[in-house]
Amino acid sequence: MTHIETLAARAGSRPDPASGALSPPLQLATTFEHAPDGRLPHGFLYQRYDNPTQRDAEQVLAALDGAARALLFPTGMAAGATALQALPPGSHVLLCDDSYFSFRVLAAQQFPRWGLTHTIVDVTDLDAVRAAMRADTALLWAETPSNPLLKVSDIAALADIAHAGGARLLVDGTFASPVLQQPLALGADIVLHSATKYLGGHGDVMGGVLCFADDGDHADACHRLRLLAGATASPFAAWMILRGVRSLPARMDWHCRNARTVAEFLAAHSKVSAVHYPGLASHPQHAVAAAQMRDFGGMLSFEVAGGREAALAVAARLRLFTNATSLGSTESLVEHRASIEGPDSPTPGGLLRLSVGLEHGGDLVADLAQALAD
Ligand SMILES: *Cc1c(COP(=O)(O)O)cnc(C)c1O
């Protein structure tokens, strides 16, 4: 099998027959010539249905995750919402308790309109997952590592539980990217990535992708829903994602290296009461992470001793880490998640989430040291 570094470095690259250009072409056309009887001699009809740049990106994204099929969407939320809306009406969804916050809001506000029911469960507790499975459970939704507590769940074990109950397992693998974790190879049925994060990698494009282990009913239903409801990624976004993917494995290595440096510094600091990073031996699921991930990623969170006010003061003193949402870009970001998630947030008030970027690790540690000093 070709290694992921090689797949990524050459993403979409094949000398253009007309010009010899190496970088993939950006095709912006909304409509494509067809035969008078509607046959498609070039394979394309209309940009919303399918378009050449989106198809290039989907082929690369499918290959990176070892998927039978990938579908690209304008955002990660659109990808996730499509996977849910494509379930048969009346389906029950088991949603992890630490899913990306907007999915929990979506479940509370929209599932009833879509004829879906749900139960929230801690997917790091396999007995709790087994107990929550129902006859009508169609989808088990896990996010690993999770946001913002970096909980890690056992993908292979969750796949067994889902399949034993006739359900599918979806893994939101945004924090890991396909470089650090291959959920389909571990038995998951669908992988979701917000391509806005590491796949794009430069904080300048939004996208979402669903990667399917098999090109069966559910993939087909998602495709039909996208085509009709119109959640098609723009060709420009698809092109930007292809461009980002080319350096993904190299960037992930550097993100992981810097995050480890930062996590070790924070873990030894007297003003820090907890560090949530799966690469630390103290992390409760470190063994699972070490078994199913190639490295531990660029995301971590930590709790400032003194709680909410102390954490906000540290966030205000940081200079290199910018207070901003999102993650996976070249520059380091900090966010007080409880403030962003609002009054219903279960996130501890003293918690700061870091997206560790590609700066020099020593500069990042120096910035945290001055922000944590009196
Ligand atoms: C950002 C994010 C999403 C949503 O993606 P968008 O591109 O913002 O719609 C979903 N899951 C995780 C883990 C994320 O970090």
Ligand as a Chemical Component Dictionary entry (heavy atoms), coordinates in Angstrom:
data_LIG
# 
_chem_comp.id                   LIG 
_chem_comp.type                 NON-POLYMER 
_chem_comp.pdbx_formal_charge   0 
_chem_comp.three_letter_code    LIG 
# 
loop_
_chem_comp_atom.comp_id 
_chem_comp_atom.atom_id 
_chem_comp_atom.alt_atom_id 
_chem_comp_atom.type_symbol 
_chem_comp_atom.charge 
_chem_comp_atom.model_Cartn_x 
_chem_comp_atom.model_Cartn_y 
_chem_comp_atom.model_Cartn_z 
_chem_comp_atom.pdbx_ordinal 
LIG C1 C1 C 0 -14.941 22.345 13.759 1  
LIG C2 C2 C 0 -15.436 20.974 14.045 2  
LIG C3 C3 C 0 -16.602 20.489 13.460 3  
LIG C4 C4 C 0 -17.491 21.353 12.580 4  
LIG O1 O1 O 0 -16.836 21.729 11.417 5  
LIG P1 P1 P 0 -17.150 23.110 10.619 6  
LIG O2 O2 O 0 -16.251 22.999 9.444  7  
LIG O3 O3 O 0 -16.853 24.231 11.552 8  
LIG O4 O4 O 0 -18.600 23.082 10.267 9  
LIG C5 C5 C 0 -16.984 19.179 13.738 10 
LIG N1 N1 N 0 -16.266 18.400 14.563 11 
LIG C6 C6 C 0 -15.148 18.832 15.155 12 
LIG C7 C7 C 0 -14.406 17.928 16.058 13 
LIG C8 C8 C 0 -14.688 20.130 14.916 14 
LIG O5 O5 O 0 -13.574 20.562 15.524 15 
# 
loop_
_chem_comp_bond.comp_id 
_chem_comp_bond.atom_id_1 
_chem_comp_bond.atom_id_2 
_chem_comp_bond.value_order 
_chem_comp_bond.pdbx_ordinal 
LIG C1 C2 SING 1  
LIG C2 C3 SING 2  
LIG C2 C8 DOUB 3  
LIG C3 C4 SING 4  
LIG C3 C5 DOUB 5  
LIG C4 O1 SING 6  
LIG O1 P1 SING 7  
LIG P1 O2 DOUB 8  
LIG P1 O3 SING 9  
LIG P1 O4 SING 10 
LIG C5 N1 SING 11 
LIG N1 C6 DOUB 12 
LIG C6 C7 SING 13 
LIG C6 C8 SING 14 
LIG C8 O5 SING 15 
# 
